[in-house]
Amino acid sequence: MRANNNVTEITGSPARVWGNVLIPANGKMALKITGDILQTTHTTALEKKESWTPIQNIDSRQQSRPETA
């Protein structure tokens, strides 16, 4: 696990996808990257849901290439 004090957070309103149309939903949503964890918080008038997802290699954008002979 890396020691990283940078926190990236995105907040906004959630939506549902119906066909090719986004339909606004009630509540607020926040996504936060803290170190190697993606924390998601979804708050509505009735409940608050939180989840934590471990992530790896967030700073890596290279794709592996097959070796050629």
PENOR-V77842 format. One record per residue. RES is the residue in one small letter. SS is DSSP state (2 for helix, 1 for strand, 0 for the rest). PHI is phi in whole degrees, 0 to 359 (* if undefined). OMEGA is omega as a letter, one per 40 degrees, with the letter a starting at -180 (none if undefined). Layout:
<<RES;SS;PHI;OMEGA> <RES;SS;PHI;OMEGA>>
This chain:
<<m;0;*;a> <r;0;272;i> <a;0;272;a> <n;0;221;a> <n;0;269;i> <n;0;285;i> <v;1;237;i> <t;1;251;a> <e;1;227;i> <i;1;237;i> <t;1;236;i> <g;1;173;i> <s;0;260;i> <p;0;286;i> <a;1;215;i> <r;1;245;i> <v;1;262;i> <w;1;231;a> <g;0;68;i> <n;0;254;a> <v;1;244;i> <l;1;270;i> <i;1;247;a> <p;1;303;i> <a;0;246;i> <n;0;283;i> <g;0;109;i> <k;1;227;a> <m;1;227;i> <a;1;223;i> <l;1;242;a> <k;1;226;i> <i;1;256;i> <t;1;236;a> <g;0;63;a> <d;0;254;a> <i;1;235;i> <l;1;260;a> <q;1;255;a> <t;1;243;i> <t;1;234;i> <h;1;237;a> <t;1;244;i> <t;0;238;a> <a;0;295;a> <l;0;257;a> <e;0;208;i> <k;1;228;i> <k;1;248;i> <e;1;232;i> <s;1;217;i> <w;1;234;a> <t;1;236;i> <p;1;289;i> <i;0;235;a> <q;0;229;i> <n;0;53;a> <i;0;292;a> <d;0;266;a> <s;0;264;i> <r;0;242;a> <q;0;280;i> <q;0;259;i> <s;0;288;i> <r;0;252;i> <p;0;293;i> <e;0;284;i> <t;0;254;a> <a;0;273;none>>
